[in-house]
Amino acid sequence: MYLVSPTLTNDYANTMFRRERMHDGWLDICASYLQHTFGDSLQGAKVIDYGCGRGDWALAFLRAGAKHVLAVDAAIDNVRRLHDYCQQHEIDGIDIVHGDLLSQNIASDNLDIVWLYRVLHHISRPSALLQALRHLAPGKTAQFYIYGYDAGSLRQFTVDTARQLYPRPNEDAFRLESVPLTRDARRRARNDLTAPHIDWYNAMEFAELLSGAGLEPVAHAPGLDAFIQGHCNQEFQPHQALCRSVPAEGAILWSEPARSYTDDLAVLSAMAREVNFVLTDQPTRMQAALGLMNTHFTHLGSGISCSTAIFELFLYLLHVLDVHGGLEQAEGLAYDFVELAEAALSDTARAHLAAASHPSKLAQTLCNNTIRL
Ligand SMILES: C[S@@+](CC[C@H](N)C(=O)[O-])C[C@H]1O[C@@H](n2cnc3c(N)ncnc32)[C@H](O)[C@@H]1O
């Protein structure tokens, strides 16, 4: 059975958190988000912040009115950092535990709130973890906030493609190799490319995972970005479920988030397969992965749709194939779109080409515009 080693988990935690500092303003925003999400039930609550990382949420729970927080993380350096911070700032009310519920029991009182934020995608046995967490909060009124990465998103495409080209650099390698990345791309790459393990869930898989652990979603929690900015981008819409133990009053069906780019993803995936096939040496693969991250995160924009990012990702993959002699080798859907793109580059007739009738927006854009690489 695949289990992530403690050394890898710690190296990953240091890549993410070694240079992250706690900011008062940020903790206030997190505390407002918790109050908005849990309302009065937060007052005096006993909470577990599982996979607490730097400990922002554990601290925010206390600020928002929780009585006690059990902060657990499998990475020893995270535990040290939070411990030092609490000591320096004379913070009581947080028990900090180095541990992993996949391999050990963790003692606690009956908890009121289980907070599993940005952790599930790292967990190799998610059902076992959720069941263990449920046992820590056996009461009927206990609330579980479960966050999961969304399969089928544009984010998944870019992260999976980049991870395949540039498999899991360690902390030192990543610091050096990520120098060409823009700040947004670097922060995302830090979290998603250096992680030992990432799983993505579609709505049905997520709902089944919850019900297998005896949990049912009763509400969609608002996304943190949407809470702060007032809107979210279709690029990445993680599952954020407020759950209760089965049978839960007012349980809801968990559905797929709205996405308008599924046909475009098929084209990008076909292009990415060609890139993965054509690039054989490690430095070139790493360069392509970093370029992909830069392209994705510099073109997201602030709107809901990701059409600019999708178009730019397509042009980027086309460019990589062009530079590395891969255009002639492309097959299937990738061949069709390379052919359409060649026509858009030279502004020749293209309505008769196979890709012109593809249902994606990319096909329409390439039919109606000229392009430059
Ligand atoms: C992406 S970070 C999220 C940290 C924090 N929840 C946040 O939102 O800022 C994931 C955290 O989960 C921890 N982690 C990964 N696997 C774990 C496990 N099996 N048990 C406990 N913690 C784990 C990592 O060490 C890391 O701190």
The ligand as an ORCA input file, in Angstrom:
! r2SCAN-3c Opt
* xyz 0 1
  C      -1.389     22.057      1.604
  S      -0.964     21.924      3.311
  C      -2.366     22.680      4.060
  C      -2.078     23.224      5.411
  C      -3.241     23.949      6.094
  N      -4.369     23.074      6.299
  C      -3.640     25.153      5.282
  O      -4.717     25.163      4.695
  O      -2.860     26.113      5.244
  C      -1.184     20.209      3.670
  C      -0.715     19.829      5.056
  O      -1.113     18.498      5.346
  C      -0.062     17.849      6.053
  N      -0.230     16.391      5.873
  C      -0.053     15.685      4.738
  N      -0.347     14.380      4.954
  C      -0.720     14.282      6.254
  C      -1.168     13.199      7.065
  N      -1.279     11.967      6.580
  N      -1.477     13.469      8.352
  C      -1.358     14.725      8.861
  N      -0.951     15.773      8.130
  C      -0.653     15.571      6.848
  C       1.198     18.424      5.438
  O       2.317     18.283      6.276
  C       0.786     19.877      5.227
  O       1.095     20.662      6.340
*
